[in-house]
Amino acid sequence: MQANYELFSGRTRSAIKTLDQISIWSGKAFAWLIIPMVLCLVYEVFARYLFNAPTLWAYDMTYMLYGSHFMLGAAYTLAMQGHIRTDFFYRLWPVRWQGTIDSFLYIFFFFPALA
């Protein structure tokens, strides 16, 4: 599912298409972060419980990989219009109002996630 690009013109349309393509590409590429994250966790579990030699880096590595995975996955989901909405009300509103509500809520929920 892609954005309705006909609502925009010229440079705005090409900028939005470019940003959407970057979000889609980065989301697909960074989805592979789950593999090193799981490998770090598995290594930590084996090192800690089988060899009694916990690592100093595994927790931090998985913490950073998960944060990257979460934020870049959110951009991909936004580009694919996969976020959950209350469509019962949302579909009744005009497109301009939907965009206003989306913009406000994305900013309202996105910036606290950066902290």
N, C-alpha and C positions, 0 to 999 in steps of 0.2 A: 504494500500500500504506500503510495507516494503522495506528496503534497499537491494541491491544486495550483499549478504554476500559472494558469490562465488569469488568476487574480492579480498578477504582477506584470510589470512591463519592463522591457529593455534590460538595463544593468541590474536592476533589482532581481529580476527573474534569473539572470545568469549567476548572480552572486548566491542566491538561495539554492539553485541547482548545484553549484560548486560546493557549498557548505554541506548540503545533504549528501553529496557523493563522498566527501571527506569523512563525514560521520558514519556513513555506511561502510566505507573501506576500513576505517579505524576500528569500528565495532567488530567487524569480521576478523581483522588481524589480531586485535587484542583479546578476542575470545579465547585465543590459544594461551593466554596467561594462566588459564586454569590448570594447565598441565604442569608448569614449573611450580605453581603454588601447591598442588597436591604432592608433587615429588619432594618439596621442602618439608611438608608436614609428615610424610611417610618417613623420610630420613630422620627427622627429629624424633619421631616415636621410636624407631628402631634404635637410634643412638642413645636415647634416654633410658628406655626400659630394657633393652637387651644387653647393651654394653655399658650401661651406667655412665655414659659420657654425653651429657646434654650439650647442645650447641648454644652459642651466644647469638647467632645470626638468624636462625630459622624463624623464630617468632617475628622478628622485625621484617624479614623478607616476605613472609606470608601476609603480614599486615599491610605492607606497601603494595604488594601485588593485588591483594583484594581491593584496596582503595582505588587503584588504577582500573581494575576490572569493573568495579561498581560504577565509577563516574563515566568511563568510556562506554560502558554498556547502557547507561542512561541516555547518552547522546545518540547511540544507535537506535534505541527504542523510541526516542523522540522522533528521529528521522523516519522511522517506519510506522509512526503513529500507533504505537503499541501500548501506550500508557492507558491505565484504566480511567474512565470518566463515568460520570453519572449521565448516561445518554438519555435517560428519561427526560431530563430538563434540557440538556445540551443540544439535542437535535432540534428543539423547538426555537432556539435563539437564532437571530440573523448571523451571518458569517462574520461580520465585523465584531459583534458582541462576543462570539466564540473566540476570536483571536485575542480580544482584550482580556477575557477571562483566562485563556491559556497563558498569555504573556505574564499576567500578574501572578498566577499560581506557579509557573515555572521559576520565576524570580524568587517568589516567597519561599518555595521549598528547596531550590537549588543552592542559594547562597548559604543557608545554615548548614547544608551538607559539606560545604568547603571548610568549615571551621574544625 
